[in-house]
Amino acid sequence: MTHPTETPTRNSQVVNLLDRMPPAQRDALEKAARAQVQDSSPAGIADASTGTVKLSAEVDGQDLPVVEQIDETTRRRLRLHLPAALVSREVWQHRRAVVTHAAGYHASRSHLYAGRLIKLSAMGLRSELASAASYLLVSEYGEMIAEARVEAKRKGHADHSDVAQLRAERRTVGRARRRENLTVLSATGVTSYVAAVVAIAEVWGMALATPALLPVVGVMYACGLREVRRRSEPYVIFDQAAADEDAPLTDSTINAALRKIKVLGEEEIAELIGPIRAVTINACEATLKLPSGVTAPRVIAAREALAEALNVEPSWLDVRQAGHPNRITLWIATSDPFAETRVSPLVEAPERQDVWGRGIPIGFNRRGETIYLKLKHVMALLGGMSRTGKGMLLRSIICGLGLDPRVNIRLAAGAKPGEHIGYSRVCATFFGRRPGRLDLLLDALLMEANRREEFLEDEGRAKLGERDLAQFPLEILIIDEGQEYTQNSGPLSADIVAKIERLAGFAAALNIVVFLVTQDPDKNTVPRKFKSNSAVRIATKTGSPTQTNAILKEGATGNGLRAHEIPFERKGQTIVDIDGAEGELMRSYFIEDEEHDGAEPIITAGRELREQCGRAPGQFADPIEDYLLLATGLSSSGGGPGGRGKPGRPEVTAEEATVLDVILGAFPSGADRVPLEAVRTELADWDQQWAPRPEEEAAAYAGRIGKALGDALDKELEGTGVTLEPTRWREDSGRVRGYLKSDVEEAYEAARKIQK
Ligand SMILES: Nc1ncnc2c1ncn2[C@@H]1O[C@H](COP(=O)(O)OP(=O)(O)OP(=O)(O)O)[C@@H](O)[C@H]1O
């Protein structure tokens, strides 16, 4: 949605009125604008310019959609004056949950309650009958008579007068009691009542007699209660619904849990500030004032024990300080907040991103809030075991970076470059599995860092800022499967590690970021100095506490950051230690990667945005690619001429590339020969038909490719009179088969001439 604005006169300024709207109204307008553009765009997605202010001159003659906003303030005015406890939908939602839970809880226990009521009533009836009988039979005289008899026996049966006298007295008192008005009335009442109930039952049946029995039940219950109190025995008929395992949160549950973990003393109370609110389908939030002497950090430190006391997993509970150190907000879920996969917002809205200021949306925390990754003046590290979601996280990051044209993405894949081919259209540099080229790329970045430093020196400044991005774009070098370069590149590994560490030491403030992604992180795969300089640390599931410590802060596992305890089946669950989310558990956003390429529309939007700004690969002066081209004669801008992560001669486009181009591209810089094995890898990277088939034996694969290569070369060299055959030479490891560069260059020239 575009708002036409008058072209500004000199010294005037364009003001974005959206910035002045209340957040709710702005969100509604943004949503409506996006829906409008989605409806009117052929692909059904909002374009990258949604939300961009344009001047009237820029949109002259265009048919712009109009989004109407209804002013809801008047309708809401009354609501504004009522307390939140009465009008808040979330509060009522929580209350409904409490009542519904209590009703279900008590209904399921009704048989227990009936049993306890009958027991209590029987106890009451028994005790009342016993005391009535004791009254009417004057049983208190029984003891006195027994004592008189013992006394008489002691005196040798000489005198029985006391016993006789007491018996006579008992008879007189008993007679008097049985003639008392109350006794007579009670007996008459009870017999009349029983007769009436029997008569009702006989005439109208038991159904009508039952309500007539209710007073008896009530009286018996009251008698039972009196008896229980007299005995001072605890007797509970109705259980507490709030104490149930899956009961919605109430203040009594919270207080009981805080007392159980000894954060509160027996007499202390944490008071609710405002009502408890339902915040998502499965979670609610309460704000509490703690008693004096108990602070929020103390409760936060005891989070895990509190979770246990509240019968939930630690990841289902979040405790934060609510401004004052004596106040906390407590957020609790009734089921795993990470159970559900969430699709990246970039899929729905592939719009311009602000990597510098706001960051890239990479995932959501337990509260469902979006976590943004800012790549400003930092070095970044991402590690974890294989198949734990590193690639997916990188997917969100590269898509986000692609949508900010101020960023130059340099992607060096240590393995599986095929996984990244889709990103090549927004990558200033992209290549796979080439330690030599990465070494050169690091040299180029070090030179660029020096150039930027000289600029700062001239300017008298210490670091580059956002306003310098037009002149010095944010250079982000992503090294995926970094272990292949830092550990498995033979003699080059040491050079690569040393250069990464050097860059990490001083380039962050120069808008140069190294983002190292590594499998099975440890001391060998993560260079020590790089780690100590990285302010962005992200761990997917790791294999051990040592691996967790290799990514997150030293002693991270002791601080509760236990990436090795993340369940393997919860793909994408991650611990991030980044600006704005220190040591926070999150789950990465999902962008479809198996059924279809869900990143494709985002990368297309990023490419279009970059083309509009003249910032697509190849469109701008790029000293780093220039350096690589000069050193190797090959370009990897936009993933090389084929866009497949294979550097090639810049003059050859993907459609024009031939097998000869691929063989020529397989020679490492400065080498005069290349083994057949390297040629096969190069061909497989270029086109899937050259890759090994599933379960194909190495020998069968070599035979198939040897034949196909021979045929393809014959075809390309047809009519030239030149043939190209592999040669054998001796190396330390034994005899090697491959091509000599002079032979390939001769064949290449011959083929070129005939094509002309
Ligand atoms: N946040 C997520 N939500 C849902 N599924 C995910 C998420 N992250 C990853 N997955 C799924 O988990 C699987 C493995 O993810 P991914 O390929 O990113 O792992 P990886 O760590 O990069 O593995 P490797 O190191 O072997 O390349 C994929 O099938 C992916 O679809």
The ligand as an SDF file (V2000), in Angstrom:
LIG
                    3D

 31 33  0  0  0  0  0  0  0  0999 V2000
   12.2830  -24.8800   13.2910 N   0  0  0  0  0  0  0  0  0  0  0  0
   11.9540  -25.9910   12.6600 C   0  0  0  0  0  0  0  0  0  0  0  0
   10.6790  -26.3940   12.6300 N   0  0  0  0  0  0  0  0  0  0  0  0
   10.3370  -27.5440   12.0010 C   0  0  0  0  0  0  0  0  0  0  0  0
   11.2030  -28.3700   11.3590 N   0  0  0  0  0  0  0  0  0  0  0  0
   12.4840  -28.0200   11.3570 C   0  0  0  0  0  0  0  0  0  0  0  0
   12.9350  -26.8220   11.9930 C   0  0  0  0  0  0  0  0  0  0  0  0
   14.2710  -26.7310   11.8210 N   0  0  0  0  0  0  0  0  0  0  0  0
   14.6440  -27.8130   11.1070 C   0  0  0  0  0  0  0  0  0  0  0  0
   13.5860  -28.5860   10.8220 N   0  0  0  0  0  0  0  0  0  0  0  0
   13.6140  -29.8510   10.0580 C   0  0  0  0  0  0  0  0  0  0  0  0
   14.6640  -30.6610   10.5790 O   0  0  0  0  0  0  0  0  0  0  0  0
   15.4060  -31.2800    9.5610 C   0  0  0  0  0  0  0  0  0  0  0  0
   16.9080  -31.0240    9.7340 C   0  0  0  0  0  0  0  0  0  0  0  0
   17.1330  -29.6330    9.6560 O   0  0  0  0  0  0  0  0  0  0  0  0
   18.4360  -29.0030    8.9940 P   0  0  0  0  0  0  0  0  0  0  0  0
   18.6840  -29.5740    7.6530 O   0  0  0  0  0  0  0  0  0  0  0  0
   18.2730  -27.5310    9.0870 O   0  0  0  0  0  0  0  0  0  0  0  0
   19.5290  -29.5360   10.0060 O   0  0  0  0  0  0  0  0  0  0  0  0
   21.1050  -29.2580    9.9780 P   0  0  0  0  0  0  0  0  0  0  0  0
   21.5060  -29.0730   11.3990 O   0  0  0  0  0  0  0  0  0  0  0  0
   21.4350  -28.1630    9.0230 O   0  0  0  0  0  0  0  0  0  0  0  0
   21.6640  -30.6360    9.4390 O   0  0  0  0  0  0  0  0  0  0  0  0
   23.1080  -30.8900    8.7440 P   0  0  0  0  0  0  0  0  0  0  0  0
   24.1430  -30.3630    9.6860 O   0  0  0  0  0  0  0  0  0  0  0  0
   23.1380  -32.3660    8.6040 O   0  0  0  0  0  0  0  0  0  0  0  0
   23.0640  -30.1540    7.4470 O   0  0  0  0  0  0  0  0  0  0  0  0
   14.8570  -30.7600    8.2370 C   0  0  0  0  0  0  0  0  0  0  0  0
   14.0420  -31.7500    7.6660 O   0  0  0  0  0  0  0  0  0  0  0  0
   14.0090  -29.5730    8.6040 C   0  0  0  0  0  0  0  0  0  0  0  0
   12.8570  -29.4860    7.7980 O   0  0  0  0  0  0  0  0  0  0  0  0
  1  2  1  0
  2  3  1  0
  2  7  2  0
  3  4  2  0
  4  5  1  0
  5  6  2  0
  6  7  1  0
  6 10  1  0
  7  8  1  0
  8  9  2  0
  9 10  1  0
 10 11  1  0
 11 12  1  0
 11 30  1  0
 12 13  1  0
 13 14  1  0
 13 28  1  0
 14 15  1  0
 15 16  1  0
 16 17  2  0
 16 18  1  0
 16 19  1  0
 19 20  1  0
 20 21  2  0
 20 22  1  0
 20 23  1  0
 23 24  1  0
 24 25  2  0
 24 26  1  0
 24 27  1  0
 28 29  1  0
 28 30  1  0
 30 31  1  0
M  END
$$$$
